[in-house]
Amino acid sequence: MIHRRMDGEDIQRKREGRFSVLMSLYISEKAEYFALCIKSILRQTVKPEEIVIVKDGPISDEVEQVLQTYIQNYPNLFHIVSFPINLGVGY
């Protein structure tokens, strides 16, 4: 077994735990509300390990633009799941 010394960030992560955020986007989402939601998540004291975005059917061009901006700024944070049609939350 290999042991390594934990640095401050490792200790903080262990103390806080790891978690993911799951969000679903629909065609009716407003870009400004989506942006506010992502900003709120990123401003939290405890940061998520990942943000999984489910595009439940097509989304507006404005929401897509906001999403692409965040993906470019945080390339390892966002994971996108896309469905060609709206399948609903229970799928």
PDB file of N, CA, C and O in Angstrom:
ATOM      1  N   MET A   1       0.847  -1.175   0.000  1.00  0.00           N
ATOM      2  CA  MET A   1       0.000   0.000   0.000  1.00  0.00           C
ATOM      3  C   MET A   1       0.894   1.240   0.000  1.00  0.00           C
ATOM      4  O   MET A   1       1.872   1.310   0.744  1.00  0.00           O
ATOM      5  N   ILE A   2       0.554   2.202  -0.829  1.00  0.00           N
ATOM      6  CA  ILE A   2       1.314   3.447  -0.913  1.00  0.00           C
ATOM      7  C   ILE A   2       0.594   4.501  -0.090  1.00  0.00           C
ATOM      8  O   ILE A   2      -0.612   4.700  -0.230  1.00  0.00           O
ATOM      9  N   HIS A   3       1.344   5.170   0.765  1.00  0.00           N
ATOM     10  CA  HIS A   3       0.780   6.240   1.576  1.00  0.00           C
ATOM     11  C   HIS A   3       1.361   7.560   1.098  1.00  0.00           C
ATOM     12  O   HIS A   3       2.534   7.642   0.733  1.00  0.00           O
ATOM     13  N   ARG A   4       0.554   8.558   1.103  1.00  0.00           N
ATOM     14  CA  ARG A   4       1.066   9.886   0.786  1.00  0.00           C
ATOM     15  C   ARG A   4       0.513  10.861   1.807  1.00  0.00           C
ATOM     16  O   ARG A   4      -0.559  10.655   2.376  1.00  0.00           O
ATOM     17  N   ARG A   5       1.238  11.885   2.016  1.00  0.00           N
ATOM     18  CA  ARG A   5       0.821  12.911   2.975  1.00  0.00           C
ATOM     19  C   ARG A   5      -0.305  13.748   2.364  1.00  0.00           C
ATOM     20  O   ARG A   5      -0.228  14.161   1.207  1.00  0.00           O
ATOM     21  N   MET A   6      -1.337  13.988   3.148  1.00  0.00           N
ATOM     22  CA  MET A   6      -2.475  14.784   2.663  1.00  0.00           C
ATOM     23  C   MET A   6      -2.163  16.259   2.847  1.00  0.00           C
ATOM     24  O   MET A   6      -1.704  16.686   3.906  1.00  0.00           O
ATOM     25  N   ASP A   7      -2.423  17.036   1.790  1.00  0.00           N
ATOM     26  CA  ASP A   7      -2.251  18.478   1.932  1.00  0.00           C
ATOM     27  C   ASP A   7      -3.552  19.096   2.440  1.00  0.00           C
ATOM     28  O   ASP A   7      -4.530  18.385   2.668  1.00  0.00           O
ATOM     29  N   GLY A   8      -3.565  20.407   2.616  1.00  0.00           N
ATOM     30  CA  GLY A   8      -4.722  21.105   3.167  1.00  0.00           C
ATOM     31  C   GLY A   8      -5.976  20.899   2.341  1.00  0.00           C
ATOM     32  O   GLY A   8      -7.065  20.745   2.893  1.00  0.00           O
ATOM     33  N   GLU A   9      -5.834  20.896   1.018  1.00  0.00           N
ATOM     34  CA  GLU A   9      -6.995  20.708   0.142  1.00  0.00           C
ATOM     35  C   GLU A   9      -7.564  19.305   0.289  1.00  0.00           C
ATOM     36  O   GLU A   9      -8.782  19.125   0.319  1.00  0.00           O
ATOM     37  N   ASP A  10      -6.675  18.297   0.382  1.00  0.00           N
ATOM     38  CA  ASP A  10      -7.136  16.918   0.576  1.00  0.00           C
ATOM     39  C   ASP A  10      -7.887  16.775   1.895  1.00  0.00           C
ATOM     40  O   ASP A  10      -8.931  16.125   1.961  1.00  0.00           O
ATOM     41  N   ILE A  11      -7.350  17.383   2.931  1.00  0.00           N
ATOM     42  CA  ILE A  11      -7.991  17.307   4.246  1.00  0.00           C
ATOM     43  C   ILE A  11      -9.356  17.984   4.204  1.00  0.00           C
ATOM     44  O   ILE A  11     -10.325  17.459   4.753  1.00  0.00           O
ATOM     45  N   GLN A  12      -9.439  19.140   3.561  1.00  0.00           N
ATOM     46  CA  GLN A  12     -10.707  19.861   3.462  1.00  0.00           C
ATOM     47  C   GLN A  12     -11.732  19.034   2.685  1.00  0.00           C
ATOM     48  O   GLN A  12     -12.893  18.965   3.087  1.00  0.00           O
ATOM     49  N   ARG A  13     -11.324  18.407   1.580  1.00  0.00           N
ATOM     50  CA  ARG A  13     -12.239  17.570   0.798  1.00  0.00           C
ATOM     51  C   ARG A  13     -12.742  16.399   1.609  1.00  0.00           C
ATOM     52  O   ARG A  13     -13.925  16.063   1.561  1.00  0.00           O
ATOM     53  N   LYS A  14     -11.846  15.775   2.355  1.00  0.00           N
ATOM     54  CA  LYS A  14     -12.241  14.630   3.163  1.00  0.00           C
ATOM     55  C   LYS A  14     -13.242  15.066   4.225  1.00  0.00           C
ATOM     56  O   LYS A  14     -14.216  14.362   4.490  1.00  0.00           O
ATOM     57  N   ARG A  15     -13.010  16.199   4.818  1.00  0.00           N
ATOM     58  CA  ARG A  15     -13.893  16.715   5.853  1.00  0.00           C
ATOM     59  C   ARG A  15     -15.253  17.078   5.275  1.00  0.00           C
ATOM     60  O   ARG A  15     -16.282  16.800   5.892  1.00  0.00           O
ATOM     61  N   GLU A  16     -15.270  17.688   4.112  1.00  0.00           N
ATOM     62  CA  GLU A  16     -16.513  18.169   3.517  1.00  0.00           C
ATOM     63  C   GLU A  16     -17.245  17.083   2.735  1.00  0.00           C
ATOM     64  O   GLU A  16     -18.465  17.152   2.588  1.00  0.00           O
ATOM     65  N   GLY A  17     -16.540  16.103   2.242  1.00  0.00           N
ATOM     66  CA  GLY A  17     -17.165  15.080   1.411  1.00  0.00           C
ATOM     67  C   GLY A  17     -17.217  15.518  -0.032  1.00  0.00           C
ATOM     68  O   GLY A  17     -16.986  16.683  -0.355  1.00  0.00           O
ATOM     69  N   ARG A  18     -17.517  14.589  -0.877  1.00  0.00           N
ATOM     70  CA  ARG A  18     -17.629  14.874  -2.306  1.00  0.00           C
ATOM     71  C   ARG A  18     -19.083  14.727  -2.718  1.00  0.00           C
ATOM     72  O   ARG A  18     -19.805  13.872  -2.205  1.00  0.00           O
ATOM     73  N   PHE A  19     -19.499  15.566  -3.646  1.00  0.00           N
ATOM     74  CA  PHE A  19     -20.867  15.474  -4.127  1.00  0.00           C
ATOM     75  C   PHE A  19     -20.957  16.019  -5.539  1.00  0.00           C
ATOM     76  O   PHE A  19     -20.086  16.759  -5.997  1.00  0.00           O
ATOM     77  N   SER A  20     -22.019  15.641  -6.212  1.00  0.00           N
ATOM     78  CA  SER A  20     -22.312  16.103  -7.565  1.00  0.00           C
ATOM     79  C   SER A  20     -23.603  16.902  -7.539  1.00  0.00           C
ATOM     80  O   SER A  20     -24.445  16.724  -6.659  1.00  0.00           O
ATOM     81  N   VAL A  21     -23.743  17.779  -8.511  1.00  0.00           N
ATOM     82  CA  VAL A  21     -24.983  18.514  -8.717  1.00  0.00           C
ATOM     83  C   VAL A  21     -25.575  18.018 -10.024  1.00  0.00           C
ATOM     84  O   VAL A  21     -24.876  17.915 -11.033  1.00  0.00           O
ATOM     85  N   LEU A  22     -26.874  17.708 -10.002  1.00  0.00           N
ATOM     86  CA  LEU A  22     -27.575  17.245 -11.190  1.00  0.00           C
ATOM     87  C   LEU A  22     -28.653  18.262 -11.537  1.00  0.00           C
ATOM     88  O   LEU A  22     -29.495  18.598 -10.706  1.00  0.00           O
ATOM     89  N   MET A  23     -28.617  18.746 -12.774  1.00  0.00           N
ATOM     90  CA  MET A  23     -29.608  19.721 -13.241  1.00  0.00           C
ATOM     91  C   MET A  23     -30.200  19.241 -14.556  1.00  0.00           C
ATOM     92  O   MET A  23     -29.512  18.652 -15.389  1.00  0.00           O
ATOM     93  N   SER A  24     -31.477  19.503 -14.721  1.00  0.00           N
ATOM     94  CA  SER A  24     -32.146  19.184 -15.969  1.00  0.00           C
ATOM     95  C   SER A  24     -32.539  20.489 -16.660  1.00  0.00           C
ATOM     96  O   SER A  24     -33.033  21.415 -16.016  1.00  0.00           O
ATOM     97  N   LEU A  25     -32.321  20.556 -17.958  1.00  0.00           N
ATOM     98  CA  LEU A  25     -32.689  21.733 -18.753  1.00  0.00           C
ATOM     99  C   LEU A  25     -33.764  21.363 -19.749  1.00  0.00           C
ATOM    100  O   LEU A  25     -33.721  20.296 -20.361  1.00  0.00           O
ATOM    101  N   TYR A  26     -34.730  22.251 -19.907  1.00  0.00           N
ATOM    102  CA  TYR A  26     -35.838  22.071 -20.847  1.00  0.00           C
ATOM    103  C   TYR A  26     -35.855  23.245 -21.819  1.00  0.00           C
ATOM    104  O   TYR A  26     -35.145  24.232 -21.624  1.00  0.00           O
ATOM    105  N   ILE A  27     -36.645  23.139 -22.834  1.00  0.00           N
ATOM    106  CA  ILE A  27     -36.749  24.186 -23.846  1.00  0.00           C
ATOM    107  C   ILE A  27     -37.239  25.499 -23.238  1.00  0.00           C
ATOM    108  O   ILE A  27     -36.886  26.569 -23.735  1.00  0.00           O
ATOM    109  N   SER A  28     -38.035  25.443 -22.187  1.00  0.00           N
ATOM    110  CA  SER A  28     -38.621  26.658 -21.616  1.00  0.00           C
ATOM    111  C   SER A  28     -37.712  27.375 -20.609  1.00  0.00           C
ATOM    112  O   SER A  28     -38.092  28.418 -20.078  1.00  0.00           O
ATOM    113  N   GLU A  29     -36.516  26.831 -20.338  1.00  0.00           N
ATOM    114  CA  GLU A  29     -35.606  27.478 -19.385  1.00  0.00           C
ATOM    115  C   GLU A  29     -35.190  28.845 -19.901  1.00  0.00           C
ATOM    116  O   GLU A  29     -34.973  29.033 -21.098  1.00  0.00           O
ATOM    117  N   LYS A  30     -35.083  29.784 -18.996  1.00  0.00           N
ATOM    118  CA  LYS A  30     -34.613  31.127 -19.351  1.00  0.00           C
ATOM    119  C   LYS A  30     -33.111  31.207 -19.067  1.00  0.00           C
ATOM    120  O   LYS A  30     -32.646  30.774 -18.013  1.00  0.00           O
ATOM    121  N   ALA A  31     -32.371  31.757 -20.005  1.00  0.00           N
ATOM    122  CA  ALA A  31     -30.912  31.815 -19.904  1.00  0.00           C
ATOM    123  C   ALA A  31     -30.449  32.533 -18.652  1.00  0.00           C
ATOM    124  O   ALA A  31     -29.495  32.096 -18.008  1.00  0.00           O
ATOM    125  N   GLU A  32     -31.114  33.643 -18.289  1.00  0.00           N
ATOM    126  CA  GLU A  32     -30.669  34.410 -17.120  1.00  0.00           C
ATOM    127  C   GLU A  32     -30.855  33.620 -15.830  1.00  0.00           C
ATOM    128  O   GLU A  32     -30.036  33.741 -14.919  1.00  0.00           O
ATOM    129  N   TYR A  33     -31.917  32.812 -15.730  1.00  0.00           N
ATOM    130  CA  TYR A  33     -32.130  32.006 -14.524  1.00  0.00           C
ATOM    131  C   TYR A  33     -31.132  30.855 -14.455  1.00  0.00           C
ATOM    132  O   TYR A  33     -30.636  30.510 -13.382  1.00  0.00           O
ATOM    133  N   PHE A  34     -30.848  30.271 -15.606  1.00  0.00           N
ATOM    134  CA  PHE A  34     -29.850  29.207 -15.651  1.00  0.00           C
ATOM    135  C   PHE A  34     -28.482  29.741 -15.227  1.00  0.00           C
ATOM    136  O   PHE A  34     -27.785  29.100 -14.440  1.00  0.00           O
ATOM    137  N   ALA A  35     -28.097  30.898 -15.738  1.00  0.00           N
ATOM    138  CA  ALA A  35     -26.815  31.506 -15.375  1.00  0.00           C
ATOM    139  C   ALA A  35     -26.759  31.810 -13.879  1.00  0.00           C
ATOM    140  O   ALA A  35     -25.733  31.577 -13.239  1.00  0.00           O
ATOM    141  N   LEU A  36     -27.851  32.328 -13.318  1.00  0.00           N
ATOM    142  CA  LEU A  36     -27.888  32.604 -11.881  1.00  0.00           C
ATOM    143  C   LEU A  36     -27.741  31.326 -11.059  1.00  0.00           C
ATOM    144  O   LEU A  36     -27.076  31.321 -10.023  1.00  0.00           O
ATOM    145  N   CYS A  37     -28.349  30.272 -11.514  1.00  0.00           N
ATOM    146  CA  CYS A  37     -28.257  28.988 -10.828  1.00  0.00           C
ATOM    147  C   CYS A  37     -26.812  28.483 -10.804  1.00  0.00           C
ATOM    148  O   CYS A  37     -26.314  28.073  -9.756  1.00  0.00           O
ATOM    149  N   ILE A  38     -26.147  28.513 -11.949  1.00  0.00           N
ATOM    150  CA  ILE A  38     -24.757  28.058 -12.027  1.00  0.00           C
ATOM    151  C   ILE A  38     -23.857  28.952 -11.176  1.00  0.00           C
ATOM    152  O   ILE A  38     -22.984  28.449 -10.467  1.00  0.00           O
ATOM    153  N   LYS A  39     -24.056  30.262 -11.235  1.00  0.00           N
ATOM    154  CA  LYS A  39     -23.265  31.176 -10.414  1.00  0.00           C
ATOM    155  C   LYS A  39     -23.432  30.860  -8.942  1.00  0.00           C
ATOM    156  O   LYS A  39     -22.456  30.871  -8.192  1.00  0.00           O
ATOM    157  N   SER A  40     -24.644  30.581  -8.522  1.00  0.00           N
ATOM    158  CA  SER A  40     -24.907  30.252  -7.131  1.00  0.00           C
ATOM    159  C   SER A  40     -24.174  28.977  -6.713  1.00  0.00           C
ATOM    160  O   SER A  40     -23.598  28.918  -5.627  1.00  0.00           O
ATOM    161  N   ILE A  41     -24.196  27.976  -7.558  1.00  0.00           N
ATOM    162  CA  ILE A  41     -23.487  26.723  -7.262  1.00  0.00           C
ATOM    163  C   ILE A  41     -21.993  26.981  -7.121  1.00  0.00           C
ATOM    164  O   ILE A  41     -21.356  26.464  -6.203  1.00  0.00           O
ATOM    165  N   LEU A  42     -21.435  27.772  -8.018  1.00  0.00           N
ATOM    166  CA  LEU A  42     -19.993  28.018  -8.012  1.00  0.00           C
ATOM    167  C   LEU A  42     -19.549  28.922  -6.868  1.00  0.00           C
ATOM    168  O   LEU A  42     -18.369  28.929  -6.517  1.00  0.00           O
ATOM    169  N   ARG A  43     -20.464  29.679  -6.283  1.00  0.00           N
ATOM    170  CA  ARG A  43     -20.124  30.573  -5.169  1.00  0.00           C
ATOM    171  C   ARG A  43     -20.212  29.896  -3.807  1.00  0.00           C
ATOM    172  O   ARG A  43     -19.854  30.499  -2.796  1.00  0.00           O
ATOM    173  N   GLN A  44     -20.677  28.669  -3.768  1.00  0.00           N
ATOM    174  CA  GLN A  44     -20.823  27.983  -2.492  1.00  0.00           C
ATOM    175  C   GLN A  44     -19.458  27.720  -1.863  1.00  0.00           C
ATOM    176  O   GLN A  44     -18.456  27.576  -2.563  1.00  0.00           O
ATOM    177  N   THR A  45     -19.435  27.663  -0.561  1.00  0.00           N
ATOM    178  CA  THR A  45     -18.189  27.383   0.163  1.00  0.00           C
ATOM    179  C   THR A  45     -17.654  26.009  -0.211  1.00  0.00           C
ATOM    180  O   THR A  45     -16.457  25.846  -0.452  1.00  0.00           O
ATOM    181  N   VAL A  46     -18.533  25.032  -0.259  1.00  0.00           N
ATOM    182  CA  VAL A  46     -18.151  23.674  -0.644  1.00  0.00           C
ATOM    183  C   VAL A  46     -18.499  23.502  -2.121  1.00  0.00           C
ATOM    184  O   VAL A  46     -19.661  23.606  -2.513  1.00  0.00           O
ATOM    185  N   LYS A  47     -17.499  23.244  -2.913  1.00  0.00           N
ATOM    186  CA  LYS A  47     -17.674  23.126  -4.364  1.00  0.00           C
ATOM    187  C   LYS A  47     -18.027  21.685  -4.743  1.00  0.00           C
ATOM    188  O   LYS A  47     -17.525  20.745  -4.127  1.00  0.00           O
ATOM    189  N   PRO A  48     -18.883  21.505  -5.747  1.00  0.00           N
ATOM    190  CA  PRO A  48     -19.196  20.144  -6.193  1.00  0.00           C
ATOM    191  C   PRO A  48     -18.025  19.527  -6.950  1.00  0.00           C
ATOM    192  O   PRO A  48     -17.203  20.226  -7.543  1.00  0.00           O
ATOM    193  N   GLU A  49     -17.975  18.227  -6.914  1.00  0.00           N
ATOM    194  CA  GLU A  49     -16.978  17.476  -7.676  1.00  0.00           C
ATOM    195  C   GLU A  49     -17.283  17.581  -9.175  1.00  0.00           C
ATOM    196  O   GLU A  49     -16.375  17.626 -10.006  1.00  0.00           O
ATOM    197  N   GLU A  50     -18.579  17.620  -9.499  1.00  0.00           N
ATOM    198  CA  GLU A  50     -19.008  17.731 -10.887  1.00  0.00           C
ATOM    199  C   GLU A  50     -20.408  18.321 -10.928  1.00  0.00           C
ATOM    200  O   GLU A  50     -21.155  18.261  -9.951  1.00  0.00           O
ATOM    201  N   ILE A  51     -20.749  18.893 -12.075  1.00  0.00           N
ATOM    202  CA  ILE A  51     -22.104  19.357 -12.340  1.00  0.00           C
ATOM    203  C   ILE A  51     -22.569  18.616 -13.586  1.00  0.00           C
ATOM    204  O   ILE A  51     -22.006  18.782 -14.668  1.00  0.00           O
ATOM    205  N   VAL A  52     -23.597  17.801 -13.422  1.00  0.00           N
ATOM    206  CA  VAL A  52     -24.140  17.018 -14.529  1.00  0.00           C
ATOM    207  C   VAL A  52     -25.373  17.748 -15.044  1.00  0.00           C
ATOM    208  O   VAL A  52     -26.337  17.960 -14.307  1.00  0.00           O
ATOM    209  N   ILE A  53     -25.332  18.124 -16.295  1.00  0.00           N
ATOM    210  CA  ILE A  53     -26.441  18.817 -16.936  1.00  0.00           C
ATOM    211  C   ILE A  53     -27.134  17.834 -17.882  1.00  0.00           C
ATOM    212  O   ILE A  53     -26.498  17.268 -18.771  1.00  0.00           O
ATOM    213  N   VAL A  54     -28.433  17.637 -17.687  1.00  0.00           N
ATOM    214  CA  VAL A  54     -29.221  16.789 -18.575  1.00  0.00           C
ATOM    215  C   VAL A  54     -30.044  17.701 -19.467  1.00  0.00           C
ATOM    216  O   VAL A  54     -30.945  18.401 -19.004  1.00  0.00           O
ATOM    217  N   LYS A  55     -29.723  17.684 -20.751  1.00  0.00           N
ATOM    218  CA  LYS A  55     -30.508  18.452 -21.719  1.00  0.00           C
ATOM    219  C   LYS A  55     -31.670  17.553 -22.140  1.00  0.00           C
ATOM    220  O   LYS A  55     -31.524  16.671 -22.986  1.00  0.00           O
ATOM    221  N   ASP A  56     -32.826  17.802 -21.526  1.00  0.00           N
ATOM    222  CA  ASP A  56     -34.006  16.974 -21.743  1.00  0.00           C
ATOM    223  C   ASP A  56     -34.772  17.487 -22.957  1.00  0.00           C
ATOM    224  O   ASP A  56     -35.767  18.200 -22.832  1.00  0.00           O
ATOM    225  N   GLY A  57     -34.285  17.110 -24.123  1.00  0.00           N
ATOM    226  CA  GLY A  57     -34.826  17.621 -25.366  1.00  0.00           C
ATOM    227  C   GLY A  57     -34.040  18.851 -25.784  1.00  0.00           C
ATOM    228  O   GLY A  57     -33.050  19.201 -25.142  1.00  0.00           O
ATOM    229  N   PRO A  58     -34.465  19.505 -26.842  1.00  0.00           N
ATOM    230  CA  PRO A  58     -33.750  20.697 -27.306  1.00  0.00           C
ATOM    231  C   PRO A  58     -33.869  21.833 -26.286  1.00  0.00           C
ATOM    232  O   PRO A  58     -34.865  21.944 -25.571  1.00  0.00           O
ATOM    233  N   ILE A  59     -32.833  22.671 -26.237  1.00  0.00           N
ATOM    234  CA  ILE A  59     -32.856  23.857 -25.376  1.00  0.00           C
ATOM    235  C   ILE A  59     -32.671  25.081 -26.256  1.00  0.00           C
ATOM    236  O   ILE A  59     -32.255  24.972 -27.409  1.00  0.00           O
ATOM    237  N   SER A  60     -32.985  26.247 -25.705  1.00  0.00           N
ATOM    238  CA  SER A  60     -32.883  27.478 -26.499  1.00  0.00           C
ATOM    239  C   SER A  60     -31.424  27.803 -26.821  1.00  0.00           C
ATOM    240  O   SER A  60     -30.512  27.355 -26.125  1.00  0.00           O
ATOM    241  N   ASP A  61     -31.217  28.574 -27.866  1.00  0.00           N
ATOM    242  CA  ASP A  61     -29.866  28.996 -28.252  1.00  0.00           C
ATOM    243  C   ASP A  61     -29.220  29.816 -27.142  1.00  0.00           C
ATOM    244  O   ASP A  61     -28.014  29.712 -26.916  1.00  0.00           O
ATOM    245  N   GLU A  62     -30.012  30.630 -26.449  1.00  0.00           N
ATOM    246  CA  GLU A  62     -29.480  31.473 -25.372  1.00  0.00           C
ATOM    247  C   GLU A  62     -28.963  30.619 -24.218  1.00  0.00           C
ATOM    248  O   GLU A  62     -27.885  30.883 -23.685  1.00  0.00           O
ATOM    249  N   VAL A  63     -29.725  29.599 -23.830  1.00  0.00           N
ATOM    250  CA  VAL A  63     -29.293  28.705 -22.753  1.00  0.00           C
ATOM    251  C   VAL A  63     -28.063  27.915 -23.196  1.00  0.00           C
ATOM    252  O   VAL A  63     -27.132  27.721 -22.414  1.00  0.00           O
ATOM    253  N   GLU A  64     -28.058  27.465 -24.432  1.00  0.00           N
ATOM    254  CA  GLU A  64     -26.893  26.739 -24.970  1.00  0.00           C
ATOM    255  C   GLU A  64     -25.643  27.612 -24.929  1.00  0.00           C
ATOM    256  O   GLU A  64     -24.559  27.122 -24.611  1.00  0.00           O
ATOM    257  N   GLN A  65     -25.779  28.880 -25.241  1.00  0.00           N
ATOM    258  CA  GLN A  65     -24.643  29.798 -25.214  1.00  0.00           C
ATOM    259  C   GLN A  65     -24.105  29.952 -23.790  1.00  0.00           C
ATOM    260  O   GLN A  65     -22.892  29.927 -23.582  1.00  0.00           O
ATOM    261  N   VAL A  66     -24.995  30.111 -22.814  1.00  0.00           N
ATOM    262  CA  VAL A  66     -24.573  30.212 -21.410  1.00  0.00           C
ATOM    263  C   VAL A  66     -23.854  28.931 -20.993  1.00  0.00           C
ATOM    264  O   VAL A  66     -22.793  28.979 -20.370  1.00  0.00           O
ATOM    265  N   LEU A  67     -24.441  27.790 -21.341  1.00  0.00           N
ATOM    266  CA  LEU A  67     -23.838  26.504 -20.997  1.00  0.00           C
ATOM    267  C   LEU A  67     -22.445  26.363 -21.596  1.00  0.00           C
ATOM    268  O   LEU A  67     -21.516  25.947 -20.903  1.00  0.00           O
ATOM    269  N   GLN A  68     -22.286  26.699 -22.863  1.00  0.00           N
ATOM    270  CA  GLN A  68     -20.981  26.578 -23.521  1.00  0.00           C
ATOM    271  C   GLN A  68     -19.933  27.493 -22.886  1.00  0.00           C
ATOM    272  O   GLN A  68     -18.760  27.129 -22.796  1.00  0.00           O
ATOM    273  N   THR A  69     -20.352  28.667 -22.452  1.00  0.00           N
ATOM    274  CA  THR A  69     -19.432  29.586 -21.780  1.00  0.00           C
ATOM    275  C   THR A  69     -18.902  28.965 -20.492  1.00  0.00           C
ATOM    276  O   THR A  69     -17.703  29.024 -20.222  1.00  0.00           O
ATOM    277  N   TYR A  70     -19.787  28.374 -19.701  1.00  0.00           N
ATOM    278  CA  TYR A  70     -19.344  27.738 -18.455  1.00  0.00           C
ATOM    279  C   TYR A  70     -18.494  26.507 -18.721  1.00  0.00           C
ATOM    280  O   TYR A  70     -17.529  26.256 -17.999  1.00  0.00           O
ATOM    281  N   ILE A  71     -18.834  25.739 -19.741  1.00  0.00           N
ATOM    282  CA  ILE A  71     -18.020  24.569 -20.089  1.00  0.00           C
ATOM    283  C   ILE A  71     -16.614  24.997 -20.476  1.00  0.00           C
ATOM    284  O   ILE A  71     -15.646  24.332 -20.109  1.00  0.00           O
ATOM    285  N   GLN A  72     -16.486  26.096 -21.209  1.00  0.00           N
ATOM    286  CA  GLN A  72     -15.159  26.593 -21.595  1.00  0.00           C
ATOM    287  C   GLN A  72     -14.372  27.080 -20.375  1.00  0.00           C
ATOM    288  O   GLN A  72     -13.162  26.871 -20.287  1.00  0.00           O
ATOM    289  N   ASN A  73     -15.064  27.729 -19.437  1.00  0.00           N
ATOM    290  CA  ASN A  73     -14.397  28.272 -18.262  1.00  0.00           C
ATOM    291  C   ASN A  73     -14.089  27.211 -17.202  1.00  0.00           C
ATOM    292  O   ASN A  73     -13.159  27.380 -16.413  1.00  0.00           O
ATOM    293  N   TYR A  74     -14.850  26.137 -17.180  1.00  0.00           N
ATOM    294  CA  TYR A  74     -14.670  25.064 -16.202  1.00  0.00           C
ATOM    295  C   TYR A  74     -14.723  23.721 -16.936  1.00  0.00           C
ATOM    296  O   TYR A  74     -15.680  22.967 -16.757  1.00  0.00           O
ATOM    297  N   PRO A  75     -13.722  23.409 -17.752  1.00  0.00           N
ATOM    298  CA  PRO A  75     -13.802  22.248 -18.647  1.00  0.00           C
ATOM    299  C   PRO A  75     -13.909  20.896 -17.946  1.00  0.00           C
ATOM    300  O   PRO A  75     -14.457  19.956 -18.523  1.00  0.00           O
ATOM    301  N   ASN A  76     -13.410  20.774 -16.743  1.00  0.00           N
ATOM    302  CA  ASN A  76     -13.448  19.478 -16.054  1.00  0.00           C
ATOM    303  C   ASN A  76     -14.602  19.360 -15.073  1.00  0.00           C
ATOM    304  O   ASN A  76     -14.745  18.327 -14.418  1.00  0.00           O
ATOM    305  N   LEU A  77     -15.416  20.376 -14.958  1.00  0.00           N
ATOM    306  CA  LEU A  77     -16.487  20.390 -13.972  1.00  0.00           C
ATOM    307  C   LEU A  77     -17.820  19.902 -14.539  1.00  0.00           C
ATOM    308  O   LEU A  77     -18.593  19.250 -13.837  1.00  0.00           O
ATOM    309  N   PHE A  78     -18.086  20.213 -15.790  1.00  0.00           N
ATOM    310  CA  PHE A  78     -19.400  19.934 -16.373  1.00  0.00           C
ATOM    311  C   PHE A  78     -19.394  18.640 -17.176  1.00  0.00           C
ATOM    312  O   PHE A  78     -18.460  18.354 -17.925  1.00  0.00           O
ATOM    313  N   HIS A  79     -20.456  17.872 -17.000  1.00  0.00           N
ATOM    314  CA  HIS A  79     -20.703  16.670 -17.796  1.00  0.00           C
ATOM    315  C   HIS A  79     -22.110  16.817 -18.369  1.00  0.00           C
ATOM    316  O   HIS A  79     -23.055  17.110 -17.637  1.00  0.00           O
ATOM    317  N   ILE A  80     -22.245  16.616 -19.665  1.00  0.00           N
ATOM    318  CA  ILE A  80     -23.510  16.863 -20.357  1.00  0.00           C
ATOM    319  C   ILE A  80     -24.104  15.544 -20.835  1.00  0.00           C
ATOM    320  O   ILE A  80     -23.421  14.718 -21.440  1.00  0.00           O
ATOM    321  N   VAL A  81     -25.388  15.367 -20.551  1.00  0.00           N
ATOM    322  CA  VAL A  81     -26.162  14.241 -21.064  1.00  0.00           C
ATOM    323  C   VAL A  81     -27.274  14.860 -21.906  1.00  0.00           C
ATOM    324  O   VAL A  81     -28.019  15.711 -21.420  1.00  0.00           O
ATOM    325  N   SER A  82     -27.389  14.441 -23.159  1.00  0.00           N
ATOM    326  CA  SER A  82     -28.377  15.037 -24.067  1.00  0.00           C
ATOM    327  C   SER A  82     -29.373  13.995 -24.559  1.00  0.00           C
ATOM    328  O   SER A  82     -28.995  12.894 -24.961  1.00  0.00           O
ATOM    329  N   PHE A  83     -30.650  14.361 -24.518  1.00  0.00           N
ATOM    330  CA  PHE A  83     -31.706  13.549 -25.103  1.00  0.00           C
ATOM    331  C   PHE A  83     -32.300  14.340 -26.266  1.00  0.00           C
ATOM    332  O   PHE A  83     -32.518  15.544 -26.130  1.00  0.00           O
ATOM    333  N   PRO A  84     -32.566  13.705 -27.396  1.00  0.00           N
ATOM    334  CA  PRO A  84     -33.087  14.432 -28.559  1.00  0.00           C
ATOM    335  C   PRO A  84     -34.518  14.947 -28.357  1.00  0.00           C
ATOM    336  O   PRO A  84     -34.922  15.926 -28.984  1.00  0.00           O
ATOM    337  N   ILE A  85     -35.279  14.284 -27.479  1.00  0.00           N
ATOM    338  CA  ILE A  85     -36.643  14.722 -27.193  1.00  0.00           C
ATOM    339  C   ILE A  85     -36.823  14.793 -25.681  1.00  0.00           C
ATOM    340  O   ILE A  85     -36.056  14.196 -24.926  1.00  0.00           O
ATOM    341  N   ASN A  86     -37.833  15.521 -25.253  1.00  0.00           N
ATOM    342  CA  ASN A  86     -38.129  15.636 -23.829  1.00  0.00           C
ATOM    343  C   ASN A  86     -38.662  14.289 -23.325  1.00  0.00           C
ATOM    344  O   ASN A  86     -39.692  13.796 -23.784  1.00  0.00           O
ATOM    345  N   LEU A  87     -37.931  13.713 -22.371  1.00  0.00           N
ATOM    346  CA  LEU A  87     -38.321  12.412 -21.817  1.00  0.00           C
ATOM    347  C   LEU A  87     -38.911  12.553 -20.419  1.00  0.00           C
ATOM    348  O   LEU A  87     -39.510  11.609 -19.905  1.00  0.00           O
ATOM    349  N   GLY A  88     -38.749  13.710 -19.803  1.00  0.00           N
ATOM    350  CA  GLY A  88     -39.288  13.913 -18.466  1.00  0.00           C
ATOM    351  C   GLY A  88     -38.307  13.487 -17.383  1.00  0.00           C
ATOM    352  O   GLY A  88     -37.329  12.787 -17.648  1.00  0.00           O
ATOM    353  N   VAL A  89     -38.580  13.912 -16.185  1.00  0.00           N
ATOM    354  CA  VAL A  89     -37.686  13.680 -15.048  1.00  0.00           C
ATOM    355  C   VAL A  89     -37.534  12.201 -14.717  1.00  0.00           C
ATOM    356  O   VAL A  89     -36.449  11.771 -14.325  1.00  0.00           O
ATOM    357  N   GLY A  90     -38.574  11.432 -14.863  1.00  0.00           N
ATOM    358  CA  GLY A  90     -38.552  10.030 -14.430  1.00  0.00           C
ATOM    359  C   GLY A  90     -37.822   9.077 -15.338  1.00  0.00           C
ATOM    360  O   GLY A  90     -37.688   7.901 -15.000  1.00  0.00           O
ATOM    361  N   TYR A  91     -37.342   9.534 -16.484  1.00  0.00           N
ATOM    362  CA  TYR A  91     -36.729   8.601 -17.423  1.00  0.00           C
ATOM    363  C   TYR A  91     -35.355   8.196 -17.004  1.00  0.00           C
ATOM    364  O   TYR A  91     -34.705   7.411 -17.695  1.00  0.00           O
TER     365      TYR A  91
END
